[in-house]
Amino acid sequence: MEANVPATRRMSPFLLAIIMITLVLSLAVIYYGISAYTNENSTETDRLTGNYYLIVGVATLAISTYLLLQTRRRMLKLSIAIQPINTTVECQKCGFKNVREFQRGDYVFKPTEDQCPKCNEKTMAIGSIFREVKEKEKT
């Protein structure tokens, strides 16, 4: 088990598809609005329609960009922090316990090369491996 593996953060593919389709459609509406407004043979009604297309296209583009940024920000905020994994090393003779950070290759009942600070013997073994859970304070 790796202790420093980052949590995966993924956006829903369905939501991403809807936002991207909305972005493409808003760009198409903006294009139609510009072409209707700048056409040489356009009447007053065509120019008014072009204005409406431009307003709707820009508003839709702004809303979908906002949704994309907010969704990405929320995904970063909701990421799960990896809690540290600790190992308890116990002396088999005197019962002294020491907690240290998990190291690759640790397993329960594994004898270690550490010397007991209490009885000065090399009878230390791993007693337990656990994940320290720290809950965030709600603000």
C-alpha positions as CSV (number, residue, x, y, z in Angstrom):
1,M,0.0,0.0,0.0
2,E,1.4,3.4,-1.0
3,A,0.8,6.2,1.5
4,N,1.5,9.1,-1.0
5,V,-0.7,8.1,-3.9
6,P,-2.8,11.1,-4.9
7,A,-6.6,10.8,-4.9
8,T,-8.1,10.7,-8.4
9,R,-10.3,13.6,-9.3
10,R,-12.7,13.1,-12.2
11,M,-15.5,15.1,-13.6
12,S,-18.6,13.3,-14.7
13,P,-18.3,12.5,-18.4
14,F,-22.0,13.2,-18.9
15,L,-21.7,16.7,-17.3
16,L,-18.6,17.4,-19.3
17,A,-20.3,16.4,-22.5
18,I,-23.3,18.7,-21.8
19,I,-21.0,21.7,-21.0
20,M,-18.9,21.1,-24.2
21,I,-22.0,20.8,-26.4
22,T,-23.4,24.0,-24.9
23,L,-20.1,25.8,-25.6
24,V,-20.0,24.6,-29.2
25,L,-23.7,25.6,-29.7
26,S,-23.1,29.0,-28.2
27,L,-20.2,29.7,-30.5
28,A,-22.4,28.6,-33.5
29,V,-25.1,31.1,-32.3
30,I,-22.5,33.8,-32.0
31,Y,-21.3,33.1,-35.6
32,Y,-24.9,33.2,-36.9
33,G,-25.5,36.5,-35.1
34,I,-22.4,38.1,-36.5
35,S,-23.2,36.8,-40.1
36,A,-26.8,38.0,-39.8
37,Y,-25.7,41.4,-38.5
38,T,-22.9,42.1,-41.0
39,N,-24.6,40.7,-44.2
40,E,-24.8,43.4,-46.9
41,N,-28.4,42.4,-48.0
42,S,-29.7,42.3,-44.4
43,T,-32.9,44.1,-43.5
44,E,-33.7,45.7,-40.2
45,T,-35.4,42.5,-39.0
46,D,-32.2,40.5,-39.9
47,R,-30.1,42.9,-37.9
48,L,-32.5,42.7,-34.9
49,T,-32.4,38.9,-35.1
50,G,-28.6,39.1,-35.3
51,N,-28.5,41.1,-32.1
52,Y,-30.7,38.6,-30.3
53,Y,-28.4,35.8,-31.5
54,L,-25.4,37.6,-30.3
55,I,-26.9,38.3,-26.9
56,V,-28.1,34.7,-26.4
57,G,-24.7,33.3,-27.7
58,V,-22.6,35.4,-25.4
59,A,-24.8,34.8,-22.4
60,T,-24.8,31.0,-23.0
61,L,-21.0,31.1,-23.5
62,A,-20.5,32.9,-20.2
63,I,-22.9,30.5,-18.3
64,S,-21.2,27.4,-19.6
65,T,-17.7,28.7,-19.0
66,Y,-18.8,29.6,-15.4
67,L,-20.3,26.1,-14.9
68,L,-17.1,24.4,-16.2
69,L,-14.9,26.5,-13.9
70,Q,-17.2,25.9,-10.9
71,T,-17.3,22.2,-11.5
72,R,-13.6,22.0,-11.7
73,R,-13.2,24.1,-8.6
74,R,-15.6,21.9,-6.7
75,M,-13.8,18.7,-7.8
76,L,-10.5,20.1,-6.4
77,K,-12.2,21.1,-3.2
78,L,-13.8,17.6,-2.7
79,S,-10.6,15.7,-3.2
80,I,-9.9,13.2,-0.4
81,A,-6.7,13.8,1.6
82,I,-4.7,10.6,2.1
83,Q,-4.4,9.9,5.8
84,P,-0.9,8.8,7.1
85,I,-0.2,5.2,7.8
86,N,1.6,4.4,11.0
87,T,3.4,1.4,12.4
88,T,3.5,0.4,16.1
89,V,6.9,-1.2,17.1
90,E,6.8,-3.2,20.3
91,C,9.5,-4.7,22.5
92,Q,8.9,-8.4,23.0
93,K,10.7,-8.4,26.3
94,C,9.6,-5.3,28.3
95,G,6.4,-4.3,26.3
96,F,7.7,-0.8,25.3
97,K,5.7,0.6,22.3
98,N,6.9,3.1,19.8
99,V,4.8,4.6,16.9
100,R,6.6,5.4,13.6
101,E,5.7,6.2,10.0
102,F,4.9,3.2,7.8
103,Q,7.8,2.0,5.7
104,R,7.6,-0.2,2.6
105,G,7.9,-3.8,3.5
106,D,6.4,-3.5,7.0
107,Y,4.2,-6.4,8.1
108,V,2.8,-7.4,11.5
109,F,5.2,-9.5,13.6
110,K,8.1,-8.5,11.5
111,P,11.3,-8.4,13.6
112,T,13.1,-5.0,13.3
113,E,16.7,-4.0,13.7
114,D,15.7,-1.3,16.2
115,Q,17.1,-1.4,19.8
116,C,14.6,-1.0,22.7
117,P,15.3,2.3,24.5
118,K,14.0,0.8,27.7
119,C,15.8,-2.5,28.1
120,N,18.6,-2.0,25.4
121,E,17.9,-5.3,23.6
122,K,17.1,-6.0,19.9
123,T,13.8,-7.7,20.5
124,M,11.6,-5.1,18.7
125,A,8.9,-6.3,16.3
126,I,6.0,-4.7,14.5
127,G,2.8,-5.0,16.5
128,S,0.3,-3.2,14.4
129,I,-0.2,-1.1,11.3
130,F,-2.9,1.5,11.2
131,R,-4.2,4.5,9.4
132,E,-4.5,7.7,11.5
133,V,-7.8,9.3,10.7
134,K,-8.0,13.1,11.3
135,E,-11.3,14.7,10.7
136,K,-11.5,18.3,9.4
137,E,-13.2,20.9,11.4
138,K,-16.3,22.3,9.7
139,T,-16.2,26.0,9.3
